Amino acid sequence: MKINVEKLGRPEMDIMRYFRPQILDPSMGVLVGKNSKVIVQGFTGSEGSFHATQMIEFGTNVVGGVTPGKGGTSHLDRPVFNTVSDAVKNTGADVSIIFVPPAFAADAIMEAAEAGIKVIVTITEGIPVADMVKAKEYIKDRNCTLIGPNCPGVITAGEAKVGIMPGFVFKSGSVGIVSKSGTLTYEAADQIAKAGLGVTTAIGIGGDPIIGTTTLEAIQLLMNDPETKGIVMIGEIGGELEPKAARWIKENGNKKPVVGFIAGETAPKGRTMGHAGAIVSGDDESAAAKKKIMRDCGIHVVDSPAMIGAKMKEVLG
């Protein structure tokens, strides 16, 4: 599906509005669950095939996939479609996961939104910033939620995995996780399990400069989820995502305990570390500055991810 994005105007003139919080519909709960109908864009490729197999084995309701030119065939005992629109019409899909090369991933996001997909999880890393500006502008009024890009996905323990995370680490429980780091998401889940707790939903928001769902928006989803009793917020140097979320948490009365960790304590200023968005360009973007803001807002900040589980058990009582 080819979408004309040239008519979108000049969003680069107001790039900061892509970082303003937009309240998500709380009726969406925690994004994915046992009733989600999931399709895979880039279904027959090596990455799509491998992770679709893992998702199916986890119990996710994968109803089909999309690979242009292969419509009408079958893959992993699921139907393959030429377009997302065809997939939605034939399967009722409401969630999509994208394994498409960076040059084509923004088009894949817009195609999913146009077809009516409600939750779009984009695993692809390194999508050109200009492409993501256009894609984010295109989808903003289309009643959908974008997770990523450059993210590990979303997992609701015991129900559905829409991503690339190791499912066996996530035990069902009452703690939600919001993270910019895939590896630290798995570490947090493991620490929570070892503390005798468990996870409701883990949301990996992604580490590229422009992403869909922000830390604040993911926190809002978990705050509105009755099953989630505590939240882990994992961030990194660069940007203002975590301070914005922390201030919102304080302004709304610290309704649920939040344990926080910021990666990148020793990162030098001005150098990108790991994620493309992890670069300190201002005084408030260092790990120390973010941790101070979070503590001032009532968040229980730990200095090592190995302390996440114990601290959460402590604050939950």
SULHU-V299615 format. One record per backbone hydrogen bond with DSSP energy under -1.0 kcal/mol. CO is the residue of the C=O (numbers start at 1). NH is the residue of the N-H. If there is no record, write none. Layout:
# SULHU-V299615
co | nh
CO | NH
CO | NH
This chain:
# SULHU-V299615
co | nh
5 | 8
10 | 13
11 | 14
14 | 17
15 | 18
16 | 19
25 | 28
26 | 29
28 | 31
30 | 32
33 | 36
37 | 94
37 | 95
38 | 63
39 | 97
40 | 66
41 | 99
45 | 49
46 | 50
47 | 51
48 | 52
49 | 53
50 | 54
51 | 55
52 | 56
53 | 57
54 | 58
55 | 59
55 | 60
60 | 62
61 | 38
64 | 40
65 | 81
66 | 42
66 | 43
67 | 70
70 | 73
73 | 80
75 | 78
78 | 75
79 | 65
80 | 72
81 | 67
83 | 87
84 | 88
85 | 89
86 | 90
87 | 91
88 | 92
94 | 118
94 | 119
95 | 39
96 | 121
97 | 41
98 | 123
101 | 104
101 | 105
104 | 108
105 | 109
106 | 110
107 | 111
108 | 112
109 | 113
110 | 114
111 | 115
112 | 117
113 | 116
118 | 145
119 | 96
120 | 147
121 | 98
124 | 150
128 | 132
129 | 133
130 | 134
131 | 135
132 | 136
133 | 137
134 | 138
135 | 139
139 | 142
145 | 120
146 | 213
147 | 122
148 | 212
150 | 207
152 | 164
153 | 204
154 | 162
155 | 202
156 | 159
156 | 160
160 | 156
162 | 154
166 | 169
167 | 170
171 | 199
174 | 229
174 | 230
175 | 200
176 | 232
177 | 203
178 | 234
179 | 205
181 | 185
182 | 186
183 | 187
184 | 188
185 | 189
186 | 190
187 | 191
188 | 192
189 | 193
190 | 194
191 | 195
192 | 197
193 | 196
198 | 175
199 | 173
200 | 157
201 | 177
202 | 155
203 | 179
207 | 277
214 | 218
215 | 219
216 | 220
217 | 221
218 | 222
219 | 223
220 | 224
225 | 228
230 | 176
231 | 259
232 | 178
233 | 261
234 | 180
235 | 263
240 | 244
241 | 245
242 | 246
243 | 247
244 | 248
245 | 249
246 | 250
247 | 251
248 | 252
249 | 254
250 | 253
257 | 231
258 | 300
259 | 233
260 | 302
261 | 235
263 | 237
264 | 267
268 | 271
273 | 275
275 | 278
277 | 279
278 | 273
280 | 270
282 | 285
285 | 238
286 | 290
287 | 291
288 | 292
289 | 293
290 | 294
291 | 295
292 | 296
293 | 297
294 | 299
295 | 298
299 | 301
300 | 260
304 | 307
305 | 308
307 | 311
308 | 312
309 | 313
310 | 314
311 | 315
312 | 316
